[in-house]
Amino acid sequence: MHIRYACGILTALLLGIAVLRAESPDDFFTRASGKMAETTSLRSDFVQTKRLKAFRKPLKITGELCMDRTGRFAWHVKTPIRYSCVIADGKLRQWDADTGKTLTLDVDSNPGLQYLARSLAGFFSGDFTEMKKDFEAVSVSADGLSGEMRPRQGVPAANFIRSIRFFFEDDSLAALRRVVIDECSGDETDIEFLSSVRNQPVPEEKWRPDGN
C-alpha cells in the first residue's frame, strides 16, 4: 500500500512538472524571438538539402549566410555552383559564376521583392513576431527544441509553403541549427547551419554579390 501510494505521489508530481513546462506555440515563438533579438549579426556556413518529388536523390548545396540587424542579407552558394544573392541598401543583387554578371533589382519599388526580403529576414533572424503577421504558430515538439509555423490563409507564402519547422541549438532558443520548409508541391528544403558566428562584424566584402 505504501509503495503504491508513493508511486501515485511521484506520478502526480511528474505530471505536474509536465504541465508547468508545457508552452503554447505562440509563447514558444515569442520567447525565441526575444532571445534571438540579442543577435545583432550572423555569419554561418550552411548545407541545404533539396528533396524534389521528381528526383530520387536529394540535391545538396553548400555555402555561407550573412545577415545583420540593419536588414542586410547575403546568401553565397559555393557548391555545386558559385552564386550569390545579396539584399542591402534597398537593392537585390544576384551574381553567378557562369555568366560573371550581376543583376540588380530595386527592392523598394517592388512589393514582391519587399515581401521576399522581409520573409528571408524573418526566417533566418528569428524575428517570429514579424513572421506572425503572415504565419501562425501551430506546434512545439515534446523536447521543447523545435516548433512549427504555417502560412495564414490568403498570404502570398500560402501559395508555395505548407509549413516551416525551426530547430534550435538548445533550450535557450537563442540560435537556430536547422530550418525545414515543406512546400505545397511536395518538395522539401532542409537547411542546416554550421560554424555560426554571432555578434561579430561581418566583412564588408560579404555584402558584395561576388563576395563568396
DOBAVEX-990392 format. One record per atom (N, C-alpha, C): residue in one letter; x, y, z. Coordinates in steps of 0.2 Angstrom, whole numbers, plus 5000, padded with zeros to 4 digits. Layout:
BEGIN
AXYZ/...
***
This chain:
BEGIN
M500449945000/M500050005000/M500450065000/H501050065004/H501450125005/H501850134998/I502050084995/I502350084988/I501850114983/R501250094983/R500850114978/R500650194979/Y500650204986/Y500450274987/Y501050324985/A501650294987/A502250334985/A502250344977/C502150294973/C502150294966/C501650344963/G501050344967/G500550394965/G500750464966/I501050474971/I501350544973/I501850564967/L502350514966/L502850534961/L502550544954/T502050504952/T501650514946/T501350584945/A501050604951/A500650664951/A501150724950/L501750714954/L502250764953/L502550774946/L502650714943/L502950714936/L502450754932/L501850734932/L501350764928/L501250834929/G501350854936/G501350924937/G501850964934/I502450934934/I503050964931/I502950974924/A502650924920/A502550924913/A502050984912/V501550984916/V501051044914/V501351114915/L501851114920/L502151184921/L502551194916/R502951144913/R503351164907/R503051164901/A502451144900/A502051154894/A502051224892/E502151234885/E502151304882/E501751304876/S501351354875/S500951364869/S501451384863/P501251364857/P501651384851/P501751454851/D501251494852/D501351564852/D501851594857/D501851564863/D502351584869/D503051564867/F503051504864/F503751474862/F504051514857/F503751544852/F504051584847/F504151654849/T503751674854/T503851744857/T504451744861/R504551684865/R505151684869/R505751674864/A505751634859/A506351634854/A506451694851/S505951734849/S506051794846/S506451844850/G506251844857/G506651884862/G507351874863/K507451804863/K508151784864/K508551794857/M508351784852/M508651794845/M508751864844/A508351904847/A508451984845/A509152004848/E509451964853/E510051984855/E510651974850/T510451944845/T510951934839/T510951994835/T511452034834/T511552094830/T511852074823/S512152024823/S512451994816/S512551924816/L512551894810/L512651824810/L513051804803/R513451764804/R513851734798/R513951664800/S513651624795/S513651544796/S513751514789/D514051454790/D514051404784/D513451374784/F513251344778/F512551314778/F512651254773/V512251204774/V512151144770/V511351144768/Q511251154762/Q510551154760/Q510351084756/T509951044759/T509750984755/T509050994752/K508950994746/K508350994742/K508050934740/R507550914743/R507150844741/R506650864736/L506750844730/L506250854725/L505850794723/K505150804722/K504750744720/K504950714714/A505250754709/A505450724703/A506150694702/F506450694708/F507150664708/F507250614714/R507550564712/R507650514718/R508150534723/K508650564721/K509250584725/K509150664727/P509250674733/P509250744735/P509750784732/L509650854731/L510150904729/L510450934735/K511150944735/K511450974741/K511851034738/I511751084742/I512051154741/I512451174747/T513051194746/T513351224752/T513551294751/G513651334756/G513851404756/G513851444762/E513751504762/E513851544768/E513251594768/L512951604774/L512451654775/L512751714780/C512551774778/C512751834782/C512151874783/M512051904788/M511451954789/M511651994795/D511352054796/D511352094802/D510752134803/R510652164808/R510052194811/R509852264807/T510352284802/T510152344798/T509752314792/G509652254791/G509252224786/G509652194780/R510252194781/R510652164775/R510652094776/F510652064770/F510651984769/F511051964764/A511451914765/A511851884759/A511851814759/W511751784753/W511751714753/W512251694747/H512751664749/H513351644745/H513351574744/V513251544738/V513251474737/V513951464734/K514251404737/K514951394735/K514951324730/T514551274732/T514551214728/T513751194727/P513551164722/P514051144716/P514151194711/I513851254712/I514051314708/I514151374712/R514451424709/R514551484713/R514051534711/Y513651554716/Y513051604715/Y513051644722/S512851714721/S512651754726/S512051794726/C511751804731/C511151844731/C511251894738/V511251954736/V511352004742/V510752054742/I510452064748/I509952114749/I510252174753/A510352234751/A510652284755/A510552354752/D510452404756/D510352474753/D509852474748/G509252434750/G508652444745/G508752414739/K509252374738/K509352334731/K509452264732/L509252224728/L509352154727/L509852134722/R510452104723/R510952094718/R511052024717/Q511051994711/Q511151924710/Q511751914706/W512251874707/W512851864703/W512951784702/D513151764697/D513351694696/D514051684692/A514351634694/A515051624691/A515051614683/D514451574681/D514451554674/D514451614669/T514051664671/T514051724667/T514551784669/G514651784676/G515051834678/G514751904679/K514051904678/K513651964678/K513251974684/T513152034686/T512752044691/T512052084689/L511552054692/L510852084690/L510652124696/T510452184695/T510252224701/T509452244700/L509152234706/L508452254706/L508252294712/D507852344711/D507652394716/D507052364721/V507252344727/V506852314732/V506252364734/D506452424735/D505952474737/D505352494733/S505452484726/S504952494721/S504552434719/N504752374722/N504452314720/N504152274726/P503452274727/P503152244733/P503352174734/G503452134728/G503652064728/G504252054731/L504752094729/L505452094732/L505452114740/Q505052164741/Q504952184748/Q504752124753/Y504252094750/Y504052034754/Y504551984754/L504951964749/L505451924749/L505951944754/A506152004754/A506752024759/A506452024766/R505852044767/R505552034774/R505551964776/S505351924772/S505251844774/S505951814775/L506451834771/L507051804772/L507351824779/A507251884780/A507551914787/A507151884792/G506551874792/G506151834797/G506351764798/F506451724792/F506651654793/F507251644797/F507751684795/F508451674797/F508651714803/S508351764804/S508551804810/S508151784816/G507551754815/G507151734821/G506751784823/D506551834819/D506051884820/D505351854819/F505151814824/F504551774824/F503951824825/T504051884828/T503551924830/T503351954823/E503751974819/E503652004812/E503351944808/M503551884808/M503351824804/M502551814806/K502351824812/K501751804814/K501151844810/K501351904807/K500951934803/K500651894797/D501151844795/D500951804789/D500951734791/F501151714797/F501151644799/F500851634806/E500651574807/E500351564813/E500751504816/A500951514823/A501251454826/A500751404828/V500951344826/V500451284827/V500751224831/S501351224832/S501551164837/S502251174840/V502351144845/V503051134848/V503251064850/S503851044848/S504050974849/S504050954857/A504050894858/A503950874865/A504650894869/D505150894866/D505850914869/D505850984870/G505451024867/G505451104868/G506051134864/L506251094859/L506851124855/L506651144848/S506051134846/S505851144839/S505151164839/G504951204834/G504251224833/G504051234826/E503451234824/E503151234818/E502751294817/M502751334811/M502351384809/M502051364802/R501451394801/R501151384794/R500851454792/P500851464785/P500651524782/P499851534784/R499651594785/R498951614786/R498651604779/Q498051594779/Q497651594773/Q497651664769/G497751654763/G497751724759/G498351754758/V498951744762/V499551774761/V499951744756/P500451784753/P500751754747/P501151694748/A501451684754/A501851624756/A501351564756/A500751564757/A500251504757/A500251474750/N500451514745/N500451484738/N501051434737/F501551434741/F502151394740/F502351354746/I502151384752/I502451354758/I501851314762/R501951254764/R501451224768/R501651234775/S502251224777/S502451234784/S503251244785/I503451274790/I504151284792/I504251264799/R504751224799/R504951194806/R505651224808/F505651254814/F506351284816/F506551244822/F507251224821/F507551184826/F508151224829/F508151224836/F508551274840/F509151234843/E509751264844/E510351234846/E510251204853/D509851244857/D509751214864/D509151254867/D508951234873/D508351264876/D508351334878/S508851374877/S508851444877/S508551474872/L508451444866/L508151464860/L508451524857/A509151534858/A509451594856/A509751584849/A509751524846/A510051514840/A509751454836/L509751464830/L509451404826/L510051364823/R509851294823/R510351254820/R510051224813/R509451234812/R509151194806/R508451224805/V508251234798/V507651254796/V507351204791/V506751184791/V506551134786/V505851164783/I505851174777/I505251204773/I504951154769/D504351144771/D503851094767/D503451134762/E503551114756/E503251154751/E502651124748/C502151164746/C501551144743/C501551094738/S502151094734/S502251054728/S502450984731/G502550974737/G502850914740/G503550904740/D503950964738/D504650964739/D504850984746/E505450974748/E505650994755/E506351024754/T506451084758/T507051114758/T507351114766/D507851084767/D508151074773/D508851114774/I508851164778/I509451204779/I509751194786/E510351174786/E510751164792/E511351214793/F511351244799/F511851294800/F512451264803/L513051284801/L513651254804/L514151314805/S514551304811/S515051354812/S514851424812/S514251434816/S513951504816/S514351554820/V514451614818/V514751664822/V514251724823/R514151744829/R513651794830/R513951854834/N513651914832/N513851974836/N514551994834/Q514751974828/Q515452004826/Q515352034820/P515852084818/P515752124812/P515852074806/V515352084801/V515352044795/V515852084790/P516352054787/P516752084782/P516352114777/E516552174775/E516252214770/E516152184763/E516652144762/E516652104755/E516052054755/K515752034761/K515251984761/K514552024758/W514552084758/W513952124756/W514052134748/R514552114745/R514552114738/R514352054735/P513952054729/P513651994726/P514151944724/D514851964723/D515351914721/D515751904727/G515551914733/G515951904739/G516151844742/N515951784739/N516051724741/N516651694739/
***
